[in-house]
Amino acid sequence: MSTKREEEKRNQAQNALEKNGAIVKISIRNITDLRLVMHRNQRPIYFISASPFNLLGIDDWVGSFKIISYFESFEGRHPNVFVPSKIPGFEPKSIEDINNHLLQHPEAIDYITRRGGRPAALFLMFDEKTEALCQELGMEVWHSTAKLRQRCDNKIETVRIGNKVGVRSVPNTLGPARTYQELLSSAIKAGLGADLVVQTAFGDSGRTTFFIASEDDYNLHAEKIAAESELKIMKRIKCRSATIEACATSSGTFVSPLMTEIIGKPELTPYKGGWAGNEIFAGAFSEEIRVRARDMTTRLGDQLFREGYRGCFNVDLLVDLENNEVYLGELNPRISGASSLPNQAAFAYADAPLMLFHIMEFLRMDHQIDVKELNDRWSCKEFVDSWSQVIIKWTEDSNEIVTRPPATGIYRMAPDGKMFFDRYDYRRKGIESDEEAFFQRFTGPGDSLKKGRDLGALMLRGRMMDDEFKLNERTHKWIEFLKSCYASKPTPETQCDKA
């Protein structure tokens, strides 16, 4: 157990560096200061989640950064990932369930306690129970409160937040739709027409986004739609989806380059309108659209900060193909599925990943970094390299158990088109050419194989879509190959049903 004096030294080191034998308080004024402070960090910081995917590689930048994961992606070979043993009977229904389970797992508690210090926790998703469990463990949650995050995550509230700062959503109206007639009446009054998109206040992966052009469409989802007291009812537009990661701090809002979104591809997800991945490349959008997107994101970030929110957030945007208007789609006040891509992009390696600014804010260190200078630099094409990522879901109707999954690491495509596992690695930057891919496994031996299950994340150099924004041939081959690497057997229940 650490002594009181050792604890004081750690606390002092957290906000100071040693220079010529004297302790000098650090004020972060530039990227050099930030990188040095993060490298010398001694305070235990944990990312607790189902998988390390979202913050993969941040441990290279931040001292004493560890990941506590539910899924074993790396077979015990990642130096900074701890995976406690599975407890029989636990069947999570959400990421919050997983995080709360990990915070109560005896092995995870022992791991945190043994490392000592004043632990801090980062999450992809969390709730008020998570906050209470962290308090019991003496862990500080380095996010805005679950209550505030939930309010900002509400799609109805997102419209209102955007309206405050002149960031427009797709033409819409807010209200109930207990019948198709009520939905149509509200839409016509708002001038939206009869071809509509309806969203509930909460939900992800397209499971609570409904495309309704007739009463039959409405009836398919009537139970879910009618149960909501308030819905976001939008005019359906022909659009391209885009996304952007940012970080709201007391220095201002840091904004990463604009990315494309890979949405609703049936090869990747069974959910129509469901997020499946992203691309980051210099020519993804015109300069006019990129400028507007950055401005919208900055205004949203500044407004979030005024409302008490701090740290990383994600904004989904919709670009109307008929008039080039850019609309606010969704606001995700948290680390997101897209976070891993910009955190490992060229601009991040040249300066710093966005996650470092998030940690800087919650370390409560004095910082006055020139936000405009960084944002202007990151908007230059020279700071944007070309990478893509997708999350591969199991899309077949089945109920089986995985017996042999593909390993995490670098895979290669030979000149004859044959694909194979080449070598173990736990970082995307291990990719050496366009013929290689990094696959991080989520679903492992003994896990269920059901429709909608996340198998893993695939990362490639270059694009995964063509100029028509359809998955290209190379991507199809990688998806088919990696799915074929999963061997499984029927569950006992399935075998009984067949008998």
N, C-alpha and C positions, 0 to 999 in steps of 0.2 A: 504493500500500500504506500502511496506517495506521501511524503511529509508535507507539512504546511508550507515550509520554505520552498520545496520543489514546485509546489502548486503556484506560489507567488512568482517564481522565476518563469514558469510557463506563461502565466498571464502577462508578465512584463514583456516577454519575447514576442507575444502575439502582436503587440502594438509598437514594437521597437526593434531596432537593429543595433548591433555592436559596432562601434567605429573608434579605432585607436584606444580601445580599452574603456570607452565611455558609452553609456546607453543614450542613444539619440532617438527621440520620438519621430516616427515616420509620418509624413503627409504625402499622400499619393497625388502627384501632379502630372505624371505622364505614364506611358506604357512600361518604361523601364522600371519605374518604382513599383508598379502593379505586379510585374512578373517576378521581381525580386522578393516582394512580400509574400506572394503566393508560394514561391519555391521554398521559402524558409518557414512557412506556416508549421506550427507545432500543435495546434489545437486539433483534436480528433474530429474529422468531418465524415459523416456517413451518408451515402446515397442508399436508401432502403427501398427496394422495389421488386417486382416480379423478375426483372432482368436488368443487367447493366447497360442495355442497349442505348438508352436515351442520353446517358452521360459517358459513353465509352470514350476513353482516352483522357478524361479530365484528370485522372490520377497522375498522368505524366506532367501536369502543370502545377498541381497543388500538393504540397507536403502533407503527410498524415491523412490523406484522402482514401477511404476504404468504401467498398460496396458490399452490402448485405443483400443477397439475392435469393429468391425462392427457387427459381429454375437454375439448374446447373448447366451452363453453356460451355464451360471450359474444362470439364473433367478434373477439377482441382488444380489446374496448371496456371491459372491467372494469379499473379502474386498479390493482387489487391482486392480479390473477390472472395468473400466468405459465404458459403452455402450451408446452412444448418440441415440436419437430416430431416427427412419427411416424417410427419406424424400421421399415422393411419387414421382415416376417417375425415380428414379435413378436406372439404370441397369448396374452394372459394368461388364466390359469385361476382367478385369485382376486385380491382386492384387495391381498393381500400381494405377489403377483407384480407388480402395477402399481407399488406403492410402491418395491419393490426395483429395478425397471426405472428409475423416475424418479431414484432416488439414484445410478444409474450412468450416467445420460444426460449426455453432454458439455455440452449446453446448460444443463441444470439445475445441474450442478456449477459451470459458469462463472457463472451467475446468483447462486448462493449465495456464491461466492468474491468476486465483484465488490462485493457489498453489505457484505462484511467483518463485523467484530464477532465476538461469540461466539454463533453461531447455535444456536437450539433448535428442535426438531421435534415436531409433534403429528401423530397419525395416527388414522384410523378403525380400521384393522387393521394389525398388524405382527407380525413373528416375530424369531427370534434373528439371522437373516441381516440383517434391517433394522437391528437394533442394531449389528451389526458394521460395516455400511456407514456408518452415522452416525458411528461412532467414527473411521473412516478419514477422514471429512470434517471432523472436529472439531466435530460437532453433538451437543448434549445431547438425549436423548430425554426429553420431559416427560410420561412415563407410568411407572407401575409396570412392572417387568420383564415381558418376554414370557412367561417361565416362570411367574411368579406370575399374570399375567392369564389364561394358558391353564388353570391349575389352577382358578381361580375361575370360569372360563367353562364348565367341565365341568358338564353338567346333573346328573350324579350327585353331584358335589362340592357343587353348589348346595343340594341337599336337606340335605346334612350341615351346611353352614354355617348354613342356616336353623334346623335343629334345635338348634344350639348356643345360639341366642338366642330360642327359642320361636316362630319364624316357620314355621308349618306349610305343607307342600306338600299338594296334593290327595292323598287316601289312596293310598298306593303301596307298592310293594316293589321292591327293587333286586336284579338278578341276570341270568343269561343266559336265552336263550330259543332254543335251538338247534333245537327243533321246536315245533310248535303245542301238542303235549301237554305239553311242559315249561313253556311260557308259561301254559297254562290251569291247570296244577297249582300253579304259584307264585301265580297270581292268586287261586285259590280258597282256598289256605292263608292268604293275607293278607286274605281277606274282601272282595275287590274285585269279585267277580262275573265274568261272561264278556264283558261289553261294555267294551273296554279301549282305552286310548291308550298307545302305546309310543314312547319316544324314545331315540335314541342319545345318547351323551355330548356329541357336537359336531354342529353343523349349523345352517343358517338357512333362513329363508323357507319353513318348512314342509316342506322336502325330506327331513327325517329325523324327521318326526313321522308315525306310522302309526296309523290308526283300525281296530281289529281286533275284529270281533264274531263271526267264524267262521273255520274252517280255510281257506276260500277267500280270505278277506281276508289271512290270514297268508301264504299261498302267493304272493300278488301281490308281497310284499316279503321273501320268505324269505331271499334271498341277503344282503340288507343286515342283516336282523335277526340271523340265525344267526352272522354274522361277528363280532358284538360279544361281548366277554367279560362285560360288565355293561350292563344297560339300566335305564331308568326305566319301570316298568310301573305305570300309573295306572288307577284307576276312571274310567270316562267319566262326566262330569257335564254337566248343562245349565248353561252359564255365559255370562257376559259377560266379555270380555277388557278389561283396563285396563293402563295403563303409567304409570310415573312416573320422572322424571329426578331425580338427586341428585348431590351431590358430597361425598366424604369428605375432611375436612381436620383439621388439628390443633386448629382451633377447634370442630370438631364436624361433623355431617352436615347440609348444606343440602338442603332438599327442595322441589321445585317442585310446582305443582298437578297433580292426578290427571287423566289423559287417557283417552279411550276409544281402543280399537284397531280398525282396519279390517282384518279378517282374512279371507283366503281368498275374496275376491270374484272370481268368474270373469271379470268385465269388466276386472279389473286384474292378476290373477296366475293363471298356470296351475297353481299349487301349492296343493292343498287344505291349509288351515291356515296358509298363508303370509302373513306380514305385508305389508300394502299401504298403511298410512297411519294417521293419528291425527286426533282432534278434541280441542280444548280449549275447554270452555265451562262456565259456573258450575253448571248444573243436571245435569251428566253423571252424578253419583252422589249418593246421600243423604249427609247430614252424618256419619252413623254410619260409613258405608263410607269416607268420606274421612279421618276421624280414624284408623280402623284402618289404612288404607293408609299414612298418614304415619308412624304409630308403627312399623309393620313395616319400612318403608324406613329409618327412623332407626336401628333396631336392627341391620339388615343393614349399613348404612354404618359404624356404630361397630365392628361385628365385623370388617368388611373392613379398617378402619384398624388394628385390633389385630393382624391377620394380615399387615400390611405394605403393604396396598393403599392408594393415595392417588388422589384425583381423581374425575372424573365417572364415573358408572355409571348403568345403567338397570335397572329392575325391572319385569318383566311379572307382573301379578296376575290371578287368576281369581276372579270373583264368582259363587258358586253361586246360581242363581236360585231354587232350592227352599228354601234355608234362610238365604240372605244371608251365608253364611260367605265370608271372603276368604282365598284361598290364594296362596302363592308359586308362580308359574309358572316363570319363568326369570330368571336374573341375567346381565346383560350388562356385564361390567366394562370399559367403554370408552365412548367417544363412540358414539352409536347413530343409527339412522335417524330416531328421534323427536326428536333433539337440536335440530334446526332450529326446531321449533315453539315450545317454551318459551323458547328463546333470543331469540325475537322477539315474545313475548307481553307483555301490559300490565305484569305484575309485573316483567319484566326491564327495561322502559323506565323504570319508576318507581324501581327500585333498580339492579340489575345482572344481566346474564345469568349463568347458572351457570358458563359457561366462564371468566368472570373469576375466580371462586373457585378453579377448577382451576389457572389460570395463577398466581394469587397463591400457591398452595401450592408450586408448583415453582420460583417465584422465590426461595423460602426467605426471604421477608421475615417479620419479626415481625408476627403478626396475632392479634388477640383480638376478633373480631366477635361480637356477641350473636346466636348462631344461633337461639335460641328466639324472640327478638323478630322476626327476619326470617321464620322459618317460620310463626309465628302470623299475621303480616301477609299472607304469600302465600296463606294458607288462606282469607282473607276473599273473598267473592264480588266485592267491589269491585275486587280486583286481578286478576280473571280476565275477559278478553275472549273473544270467540268467533271462533276460526279453525280451519281444517281443512287437511290436506295429504294427498295420495296420491302414490304412485309408480306410474306407468303402465307396465306391462310389455307387450310384444308377446305376444299370447295365441294367435296362429294358427300352424299348422304351415307354415313357409315357410323358404326359404333364399335370401334376396335381399340386394342391396346398396342402401343408401339413396342416392338421387340428389338428393332435395330434402326437407329436414326443416323443421318449423316453427321460427321464430326464438324465442330467449329474449326475454321481455318481457311487457307487459301486453296482455291480450286483453279484448274487450268483447262482451257479449251485448246486441243491440239489442232494443227492445220487441217486434218481430215474431219474435224468436227467432233471428235470424241472428247468427252469431258471426264475429269477424274480429280480426286483429292490429291493435292500436291504436297502440302506441308501444314503443320500446325502454326497458327498465329492467333493472337488475341486483339490485333489492331488492324484497322482498315489500311493504314499506311504501309502495311506489309505487301500490298499489291504492287507489282513491278511493271505491269504492262496491260494493254487493253485486252489481252487474252486471258487475264486472270480475274478472279472474283473473290470477294471475302464473304463468307456465310457465317453468321452467328446463329447457332441453334437455340431455339426456345423449348421446343417439345422434345423430350428425351425418352429413354427406356422406361417402360411402365406407365407412361402418361397416356391419357385417352386420346383417341383420334376421332374427333367429331367435326361435323360441318361448322365452319367458323373458327376452328382452333388455329391459333398463331403457331406456325411451324418454325419460323425464323426470319431473320433479316438478311437480305442480299444487297451487297454494295458493289458497284462497278465504276470504272473510269468511263467518262463520256455519258451519252444519253441512253435512256431505256425506251424512249418513245421516238417516233418519226416526226416529220414536219406536220403531219395531220393529227398528231398527239394520240396515236395508237401505239401499242407496244410493238417495238421492232422485233425483227426475226431473232437477233441475238438474245434478247430478253426472254422470248418464248422458249428458246432452247434451254436457257439456264433454269427457268421455272419448271419445265417438264423434267429436266434431269434431277433437280433437287427433290422434287416430289417423288420421283421414282426411287430415290435412295431410302425412303422410309419403308421399312418392313413392319408388318403388324399381324395380329391374330385377333379373332373375334373375342369379345368379352364373354364371360360365363353366361351372362343374361342373354346375349345374342345367340349363343350356342343352344341354350335351352329353348329359345323361341323357334329356332330351326328344327329342333328335335320334336 
